[in-house]
Amino acid sequence: MPSVAQTVAFAPAETRRALVHAALSRSQGAIAKKMDVDSIETSIDRLKRVLFPWMVLDFRAEPTKTKALCIFKMFLGDKDDDSAAYAKLASKMETVEQNSKLAKSMSWFKRVKTSSTRTVDSNIFDDMFLLHLESDPKNILRYQMNQELFAQIVRTPPTLSHSKELLAAVRKIRQTCKEAGFTLKNLGLGDSFT
């Protein structure tokens, strides 16, 4: 039987919109990772919790350097993580970023001719994807907390009424995803959030 995190991660595209709005909605008893954060930051954290696996799955289907950099910067770039999986990913992402800068400095013809040498591995985020879904399976308490955060999102009734500040933050995330080449509907971000 799949965990709650797996259920959210592999939710069909047509149900993702409701999950996005549920993640943005605050339910009674919702817990934040840090108690001193405001409700907008907590809602955005919940939104990113559901977006990460969907963006990774979209990236796997059509891997590009732009998508890889977007995922890394949005979710993992400023992470204070000393795990081996993160160190391995950070090293690979340095190469992806260098290749992206190199490609942008080339003429169009040279860029097309050499593009096959600068591809990004579609499985680059696999280790972090598994950690995101399961947290640390060896640490039962942490695993249960991770599942509870996903369960809260699933239990929360989605609402389309959000504060102006929250909508502005969501529009910024939406625009970043669009510019990176993600299909907004597949991410549950098809709404304009105006």
C-alpha positions in Angstrom: 0.0 0.0 0.0 1.5 3.4 -1.0 2.3 6.0 1.7 0.4 9.3 1.8 3.4 11.0 0.3 3.5 8.5 -2.6 -0.3 9.0 -3.2 0.3 12.8 -3.5 3.4 12.4 -5.6 1.7 10.1 -8.1 -1.7 11.8 -8.1 -3.3 12.1 -11.5 -2.9 15.5 -13.2 -6.6 16.2 -12.9 -6.5 16.0 -9.1 -3.4 18.1 -8.7 -5.2 21.5 -8.9 -7.3 20.5 -5.8 -4.1 19.4 -4.0 -2.4 22.7 -4.7 -5.4 24.7 -3.3 -5.5 22.3 -0.3 -1.8 22.9 0.3 -2.4 26.7 0.2 -5.4 26.4 2.5 -4.8 26.4 6.2 -6.6 23.8 8.2 -7.2 23.6 11.9 -4.2 22.0 13.6 -1.8 22.4 10.7 1.7 22.1 11.8 4.7 24.0 10.4 8.2 22.7 10.4 9.2 25.9 12.3 6.8 27.4 14.8 8.0 31.0 14.3 7.0 31.2 10.6 4.0 33.1 9.3 1.0 31.5 7.6 2.1 32.6 4.1 5.5 30.9 4.5 3.8 27.8 5.9 1.4 27.7 3.0 4.2 28.1 0.5 6.2 25.4 2.2 3.1 23.1 1.9 2.8 24.0 -1.8 6.4 23.2 -2.4 6.0 19.9 -0.6 3.4 18.8 -3.3 5.2 20.6 -6.2 8.6 18.9 -5.8 7.6 15.4 -6.8 5.5 16.6 -9.7 8.3 18.8 -11.0 10.7 15.9 -10.7 8.4 13.6 -12.6 7.8 16.3 -15.3 11.6 16.7 -15.5 12.2 12.9 -15.9 9.8 12.9 -18.8 11.6 15.7 -20.6 14.9 16.5 -18.9 16.4 19.9 -19.6 19.1 21.9 -17.9 16.7 24.8 -17.3 14.2 22.5 -15.5 17.0 20.9 -13.5 18.3 24.3 -12.3 14.8 25.5 -11.5 14.1 22.4 -9.3 17.5 22.7 -7.6 17.2 26.4 -6.9 13.6 26.3 -5.8 13.9 23.4 -3.5 17.4 22.4 -2.7 19.8 25.2 -3.5 19.9 26.8 -0.1 19.4 23.7 1.8 21.6 23.0 4.8 22.0 19.3 4.3 25.1 17.2 5.0 23.7 14.0 3.5 25.7 12.1 0.9 22.8 12.2 -1.5 22.7 16.0 -1.3 26.5 16.4 -1.7 26.3 14.1 -4.8 23.4 16.2 -6.2 25.1 19.5 -5.5 28.2 18.4 -7.3 26.2 17.3 -10.4 24.2 20.5 -10.4 27.5 22.6 -10.5 28.3 20.8 -13.8 24.7 21.3 -15.1 25.0 25.1 -14.3 28.4 25.3 -16.0 27.0 23.5 -19.1 24.1 25.9 -19.1 26.3 29.0 -19.0 28.6 27.5 -21.7 25.6 26.9 -24.0 24.3 30.4 -23.5 27.7 31.8 -24.6 27.7 29.9 -27.9 26.3 30.8 -31.2 23.1 29.0 -32.1 24.7 26.7 -34.7 27.5 25.6 -32.3 25.0 25.2 -29.5 22.9 22.8 -31.6 25.9 21.0 -32.9 27.3 20.3 -29.4 24.1 19.9 -27.4 24.4 16.2 -27.1 27.5 16.6 -25.0 25.7 18.8 -22.4 22.7 16.8 -21.6 21.4 16.3 -18.1 20.7 12.9 -16.6 16.9 12.4 -16.1 17.6 10.5 -12.9 19.7 13.3 -11.3 17.0 13.9 -8.6 16.2 10.3 -7.7 17.9 10.2 -4.3 16.3 13.5 -3.2 13.0 12.4 -4.6 13.0 9.3 -2.4 14.1 11.2 0.7 11.3 13.7 0.0 8.7 11.0 -0.1 9.9 8.8 2.7 12.1 11.1 4.7 14.4 8.9 6.7 12.9 5.3 6.8 15.4 4.4 9.6 14.0 7.2 11.8 10.4 6.2 12.4 9.4 9.4 14.1 10.7 11.5 11.3 9.0 9.2 8.7 5.7 9.6 10.6 6.0 13.4 10.8 6.7 13.5 7.0 3.7 11.4 6.3 1.5 13.5 8.6 2.5 16.7 6.8 1.3 15.1 3.5 -1.8 13.7 5.2 -2.7 17.2 6.5 -2.6 18.5 2.9 -4.9 15.7 1.7 -7.3 16.2 4.6 -7.6 20.0 4.1 -10.6 21.0 2.1 -9.3 23.1 -0.9 -10.4 26.7 -1.0 -10.0 29.2 -3.8 -10.0 32.1 -1.5 -6.4 33.2 -0.5 -4.8 36.4 0.7 -3.3 38.8 -1.8 0.2 38.2 -0.3 -0.1 34.4 -0.7 -1.5 34.8 -4.3 1.5 37.0 -5.2 3.9 34.4 -3.8 2.2 31.7 -5.8 2.2 33.7 -9.0 6.0 34.1 -8.6 6.4 30.4 -8.2 4.1 29.8 -11.2 6.0 32.2 -13.4 9.3 30.6 -12.4 8.0 27.1 -13.4 6.5 28.5 -16.6 9.8 30.1 -17.6 11.7 26.8 -16.9 9.4 25.0 -19.3 7.2 23.1 -16.9 3.6 22.4 -18.0 1.6 24.4 -15.4 -1.5 22.2 -15.7 0.6 19.1 -14.8 1.8 21.0 -11.7 -1.8 21.9 -10.6 -0.9 25.6 -11.3 -3.2 26.1 -14.3 -5.2 28.7 -12.4 -4.0 32.3 -12.9 -4.0 33.0 -9.1 -5.3 36.5 -9.5 
